[in-house]
Amino acid sequence: MKVQVLMATMDLKPEDDLPTGLNDLIQNKVEYTVVNQCKACDKNLFSDHPDLHIHSFSERGLSRSRNRNLNLLTESIGLITDQDVQFKTGFQDTVIAAFEESPDADIITFQIEDEQAMPFKNYKKQASWLNQRDIMKVSSIEIAFRTASIIDKKLLFDEDFGLGSDYPTGEEAIFLSDALKMGLKIKYIPFPIVIHPKESSGYQFSQNKALIWAKGAMFYRMFNQKAYLISIFFAFKKHKLSSESFINFVKLMFEGITSYKSSHNE
């Protein structure tokens, strides 16, 4: 088995920092593929990295970038990442061992650590199989998968969702939800593989009506008519993290549902 790291980034320049220890990663069972979205792309800028595959496209949208990466898969295991992620030493061995020890798993999610080597979230301590509810807590940079499973099911990210799209959130949850609906099995393994700076709690919803609105659309995309009830529960838990009242939070989510339904003639 070999790991292929799949990075999505924008407007990459020669002087920009690439992941720490990149050469070591490439030499140790890791293939590194970058999809760079840019307005004016010069593909010759990166000739100093012969073992690093950078593909530039004049387009926008995180999910579109993720799908470009999926279409460039060549190795048996894919691992999603972003430019601001660092890798823990030996992460590739952790990933490979997890798939070898879980032959029934099509997708495996791992843990993130912050810069102080503390868990990024409140993770479960035991390995477990994930369901539709569990996947709501998964971040894209925790996700690894068997290439054969993804290709066999033609699984892709929904390009209506994610940064740079109509609904700038939820692309990883929808990706995993679609995987479960297709019959793929998702397992969580309690081992950290990447490092990411800690983010302040609740910052996402503060003064961000567009994100609240997009969450409603995301829930409808995943759960259809159940999205209305799910949105109410979500608003009850999260509205205090925003500047919106509970009623306005729900209203924004319902408006997101209506927008998605209208755009898809439902």
N, C-alpha and C positions, 0 to 999 in steps of 0.2 A: 504493500500500500504506500501511496505517496499523497501528501497534502498539497492542495493548490489554494493559496490565499487569494481572495478576490476582493480587491479594493475598489471603492467608488470614490472619486474625487473631482474637484472642479478647478479649472484654470491653473493647472500645475505648471510650475516654472522650474528651470534647471537648478536654481538656487534654493528651491523649497526642500525642506527636510523630508526624506523618506524614512521609513521605519528604522529605528536603531538596530544595528546588527544585520542589515539587509543581506549582505554577502553571506553571512553565516546562515541565515534562513534559507537562502537559495541552495547552499551546499549541503544542507542537512534535511533531506527528504521533503523539501518545500519548493514548489513552483510559485512564482509571484506574478500575478496578472493584475494590471491596473487599467481601469476605464476612466479616462480623463475627459470631462466635458468642458469645452472651451469655445469662445467666440472665434478666435483666430488661432488655429492649431498648427504648430510646427512639429511634425513627427520626427524631425531630425535632431531635436534638442536633447534626446536622451540616449545618444549613441554610446555614452560612456558606461552604460549598464547592459552589456550583451546578454546577460542571463535574466534580465528583468523585462517583462513584456508589457509595454505601455501602448494602449490603443486610444487615440484621441478622436472625439466626435463633436461636431458643432451642433449640440442639442442640449436640452435641459431636462431635469427630472431624475430624482434618485432611483425610483423603481425602473426607469428606462435604463439607467446605468447598471443596476443590478442584473437586469435581463441581458444586457450586452455581455456581462461577465459570465452568466450561465451559458450563453451560446459559445463562450470561449473555453469551456471546460475540456480538459484533456487528461486529468488525473483522477484517481479513484475516489478521492475525498475532496469536497469543496468546503472552504471556510470563509465566511463573510467578514469583511473588516472595513474600517474607515481610516482616513489619513491620521487622525489624532489618537490612534490606538498603538500601544506598545505590547510586545509579546513576552510572556514569561519564558524564561529559559527552559527548553525541553518541551514546549507546548505541543510541538508536532508529535512527540512520542506519546503524550497524554491523549491526544486526539486519536491517533492510530490504535493505541491499546484499547480505548473505549469502544471503537467499532469492532475490533477483533473479539472483544469479550462480550459484545452484544450483537450477535449476527442477525437478530430479528429487527434491529433498529435501522430505520431508513434515515432518520434525522436525530442528531444528539445535540442537546443544549448544555452549555457549560456555565462557569461563573466568571465574573469580572472582579478584579480587585482595584481599589483606588491607589493613589500614589503612596499611601502609608501602609500598603499591603493589607488593608482591611476590606472585608466584603463590600461590594458596591451596593448590594441589596440585602434584604432579609431572605436568605436562601434556605431551602430545606436541607437538612443534614444527610438525608438518605436519598439514594438513587430512586427514581420513580418514572413510570410511564405518564405522559402528559395527555390531558384531555382539552376540550375546547375552552374550558375555564382557565386551566393552567397556562395556556399559551399567551394569555393576555399580559402576563408579566415578563415575557421574554424579550430581550433586546436583540437587534440584528447581529451584533458582534459576539453574541453567545452561540450562534448557530453554525453547526457543521452538518454535512449531509453526504450520503453516498451518491456519487454522480449518476450511477446506473439507475437508481430509483427516481431521481429527478427527471432524467431524460425519458425514462419509460413512461412516466405519467404526464410528460410535457408540462411540468409544473413551472409557472412563471410568477413574477410579481405583478400585481394589478397596477398598471401605470396611471390609473386615476388617483392613486394614493401615494403619499410620501412627499418629501420636500420637493418643491418645484412643480407640483401637480395641482389639480383642482382641489384636492383634499389633502393638505400637507401633514398627514399622520397615518399611522396604523399599517404601513406596508408589510412589516414583518409579521404582525398578528394575522393579517389576511393570508399571507403566504403559508403560514403554519396551519391556519384553519382550512384552507383549500387542500393542504396535504392530508390532513385527517379525513376530510370528506372523500378524498380519493383512495383512502384505505392505507395510507402510509402510517408507519408507527414512529412516534416521537418519544425519545427517552431523555431524561435529565440526569446528568452525572455531576456530583458535587465536587468538582475540581476546577480551580481557576486556570484560565489559559491566557488571559489578556489583562492589561492594565489601562484604566481610563480615569481621568480626573473626576473627582466627585462633583456632583452638581447640587445646587441648593434646592431643598425640598419645595415643591410647589411653584417653582419659577415658571414652569411651562404655561400655566393657566392665568398667571397674573397679567391683566391688561391684554389678554389674547383671545378675543372673541372668535377669531377665525379658527383657532385650534379647537375650541369647544364645539363650534359648528361642524367642523370636520369629524369630530368624534362621533357625532350622531350618524353621519353618513357611513362611517366605518362600521358601526354596530349594525346598520341596516344591511350593508354588504355582507356581513358575516352571519347575521341571525334573522334576516328578513323581518317579519312582523313582530317578532319578540324584541326587536330593537327599541320599541317604545318603552316597554317595561324596564329593560336593561338600562336605558338612558336615565330613567327616573332614579334607579338605584345608584347609578354612577354619579349623578348630580348630587344626590344626598351625601355621598362620601367625599366628593371633590369640590363642591362649590365654595367651601370656605378657603380653598387655596387660590381663589380668584377674587376679582373685585365685583363679581356678579352675585345677586341674590339667588336663592335656590330656584325660584320661579323663572327668573331670567336665564339661568343656566339651562334648565330644562327646555325653555322656549328656543334657545339657540340650538340645542341638540336636535329638537324636533324640526327646526328649519333646515338643518343639515340633512336630515332624513328626507324631507320634502324635496330638497334640491337634487339629491341623488336619484330619487324615484323619478323626478321629472326629466332628468338628463338621460335616463334609461327607459323612458316611456312606460313606467310602471304605475 
